[in-house]
């Protein structure tokens, strides 16, 4: 039973230039995803999908494969992760290689732990889920969230104005680290989140979206705390 790790890392990052190979506490940030995938022992192959020669060389230096380059269509600003994964799987198929399971691991996930890759895979294998992803609980009930229009604040759900936070159901969001999927199910739906997706819950210290320099600094601080480097 073959399992493939796909790390999508195009060269055209806009908000943080060269984001996928920018130094994170001494090594390219993509190296953390590659090493975690390799050290998990879960994968037959850990590959990086990129359109960029420098990213490809960095990826290979840390043990990943780059068997082919991403097409221009899959590397533009509007290409979705699902489109990239589809291209990767179809490219492998043309090479005569097929996989039973796949895991898309984002290149800017330095807080990712191999234990969660294993936990999510076990859930996927033992269940009838199409995909499994890590999630994070919102720290405050979204049912009491506000919207602001022309400086005026109002509730999104005014019926919960007087609801106690402990009486409202918890809500979660995608942690943005990885997606496990059954290849056959994925190729049928071409979706990473379906009506039949499972989830494992992470905690706030283990998750950090990285879209700007402040996020980057927070991710480094969290990494240091997790690894007792402060």
Number of C-alpha atoms within 10 A of each C-alpha: 8 13 20 22 25 27 26 23 27 24 19 17 13 10 11 14 11 16 24 24 20 15 13 20 11 7 11 21 19 28 25 20 28 27 16 19 26 19 12 14 11 18 18 13 19 24 26 30 26 24 21 15 13 13 22 23 13 16 25 16 11 16 15 24 18 18 14 15 17 21 14 9 12 22 22 13 11 9 12 12 15 17 15 23 24 18 17 22 19 15 17 15 12 9 10 8 11 17 17 13 22 24 27 24 27 22 24 29 26 25 21 21 17 18 11 17 24 14 14 25 23 12 17 22 16 9 12 12 19 23 30 29 26 24 22 19 16 12 10 13 17 16 19 18 14 14 11 10 8 5 7 8 10 12 14 15 13 13 10 14 12 8 12 10 14 9 8 14 9 14 14 15 11 16 22 18 23 26 25 30 28 22 22 14 17 21 15 8 12 15 18 21 18 15 9 10 17 20 20 15 16 14 11 14 14 18 23 23 14 18 14 11 11 10 13 18 14 16 23 17 16 21 22 14 13 13 10 8 9 9
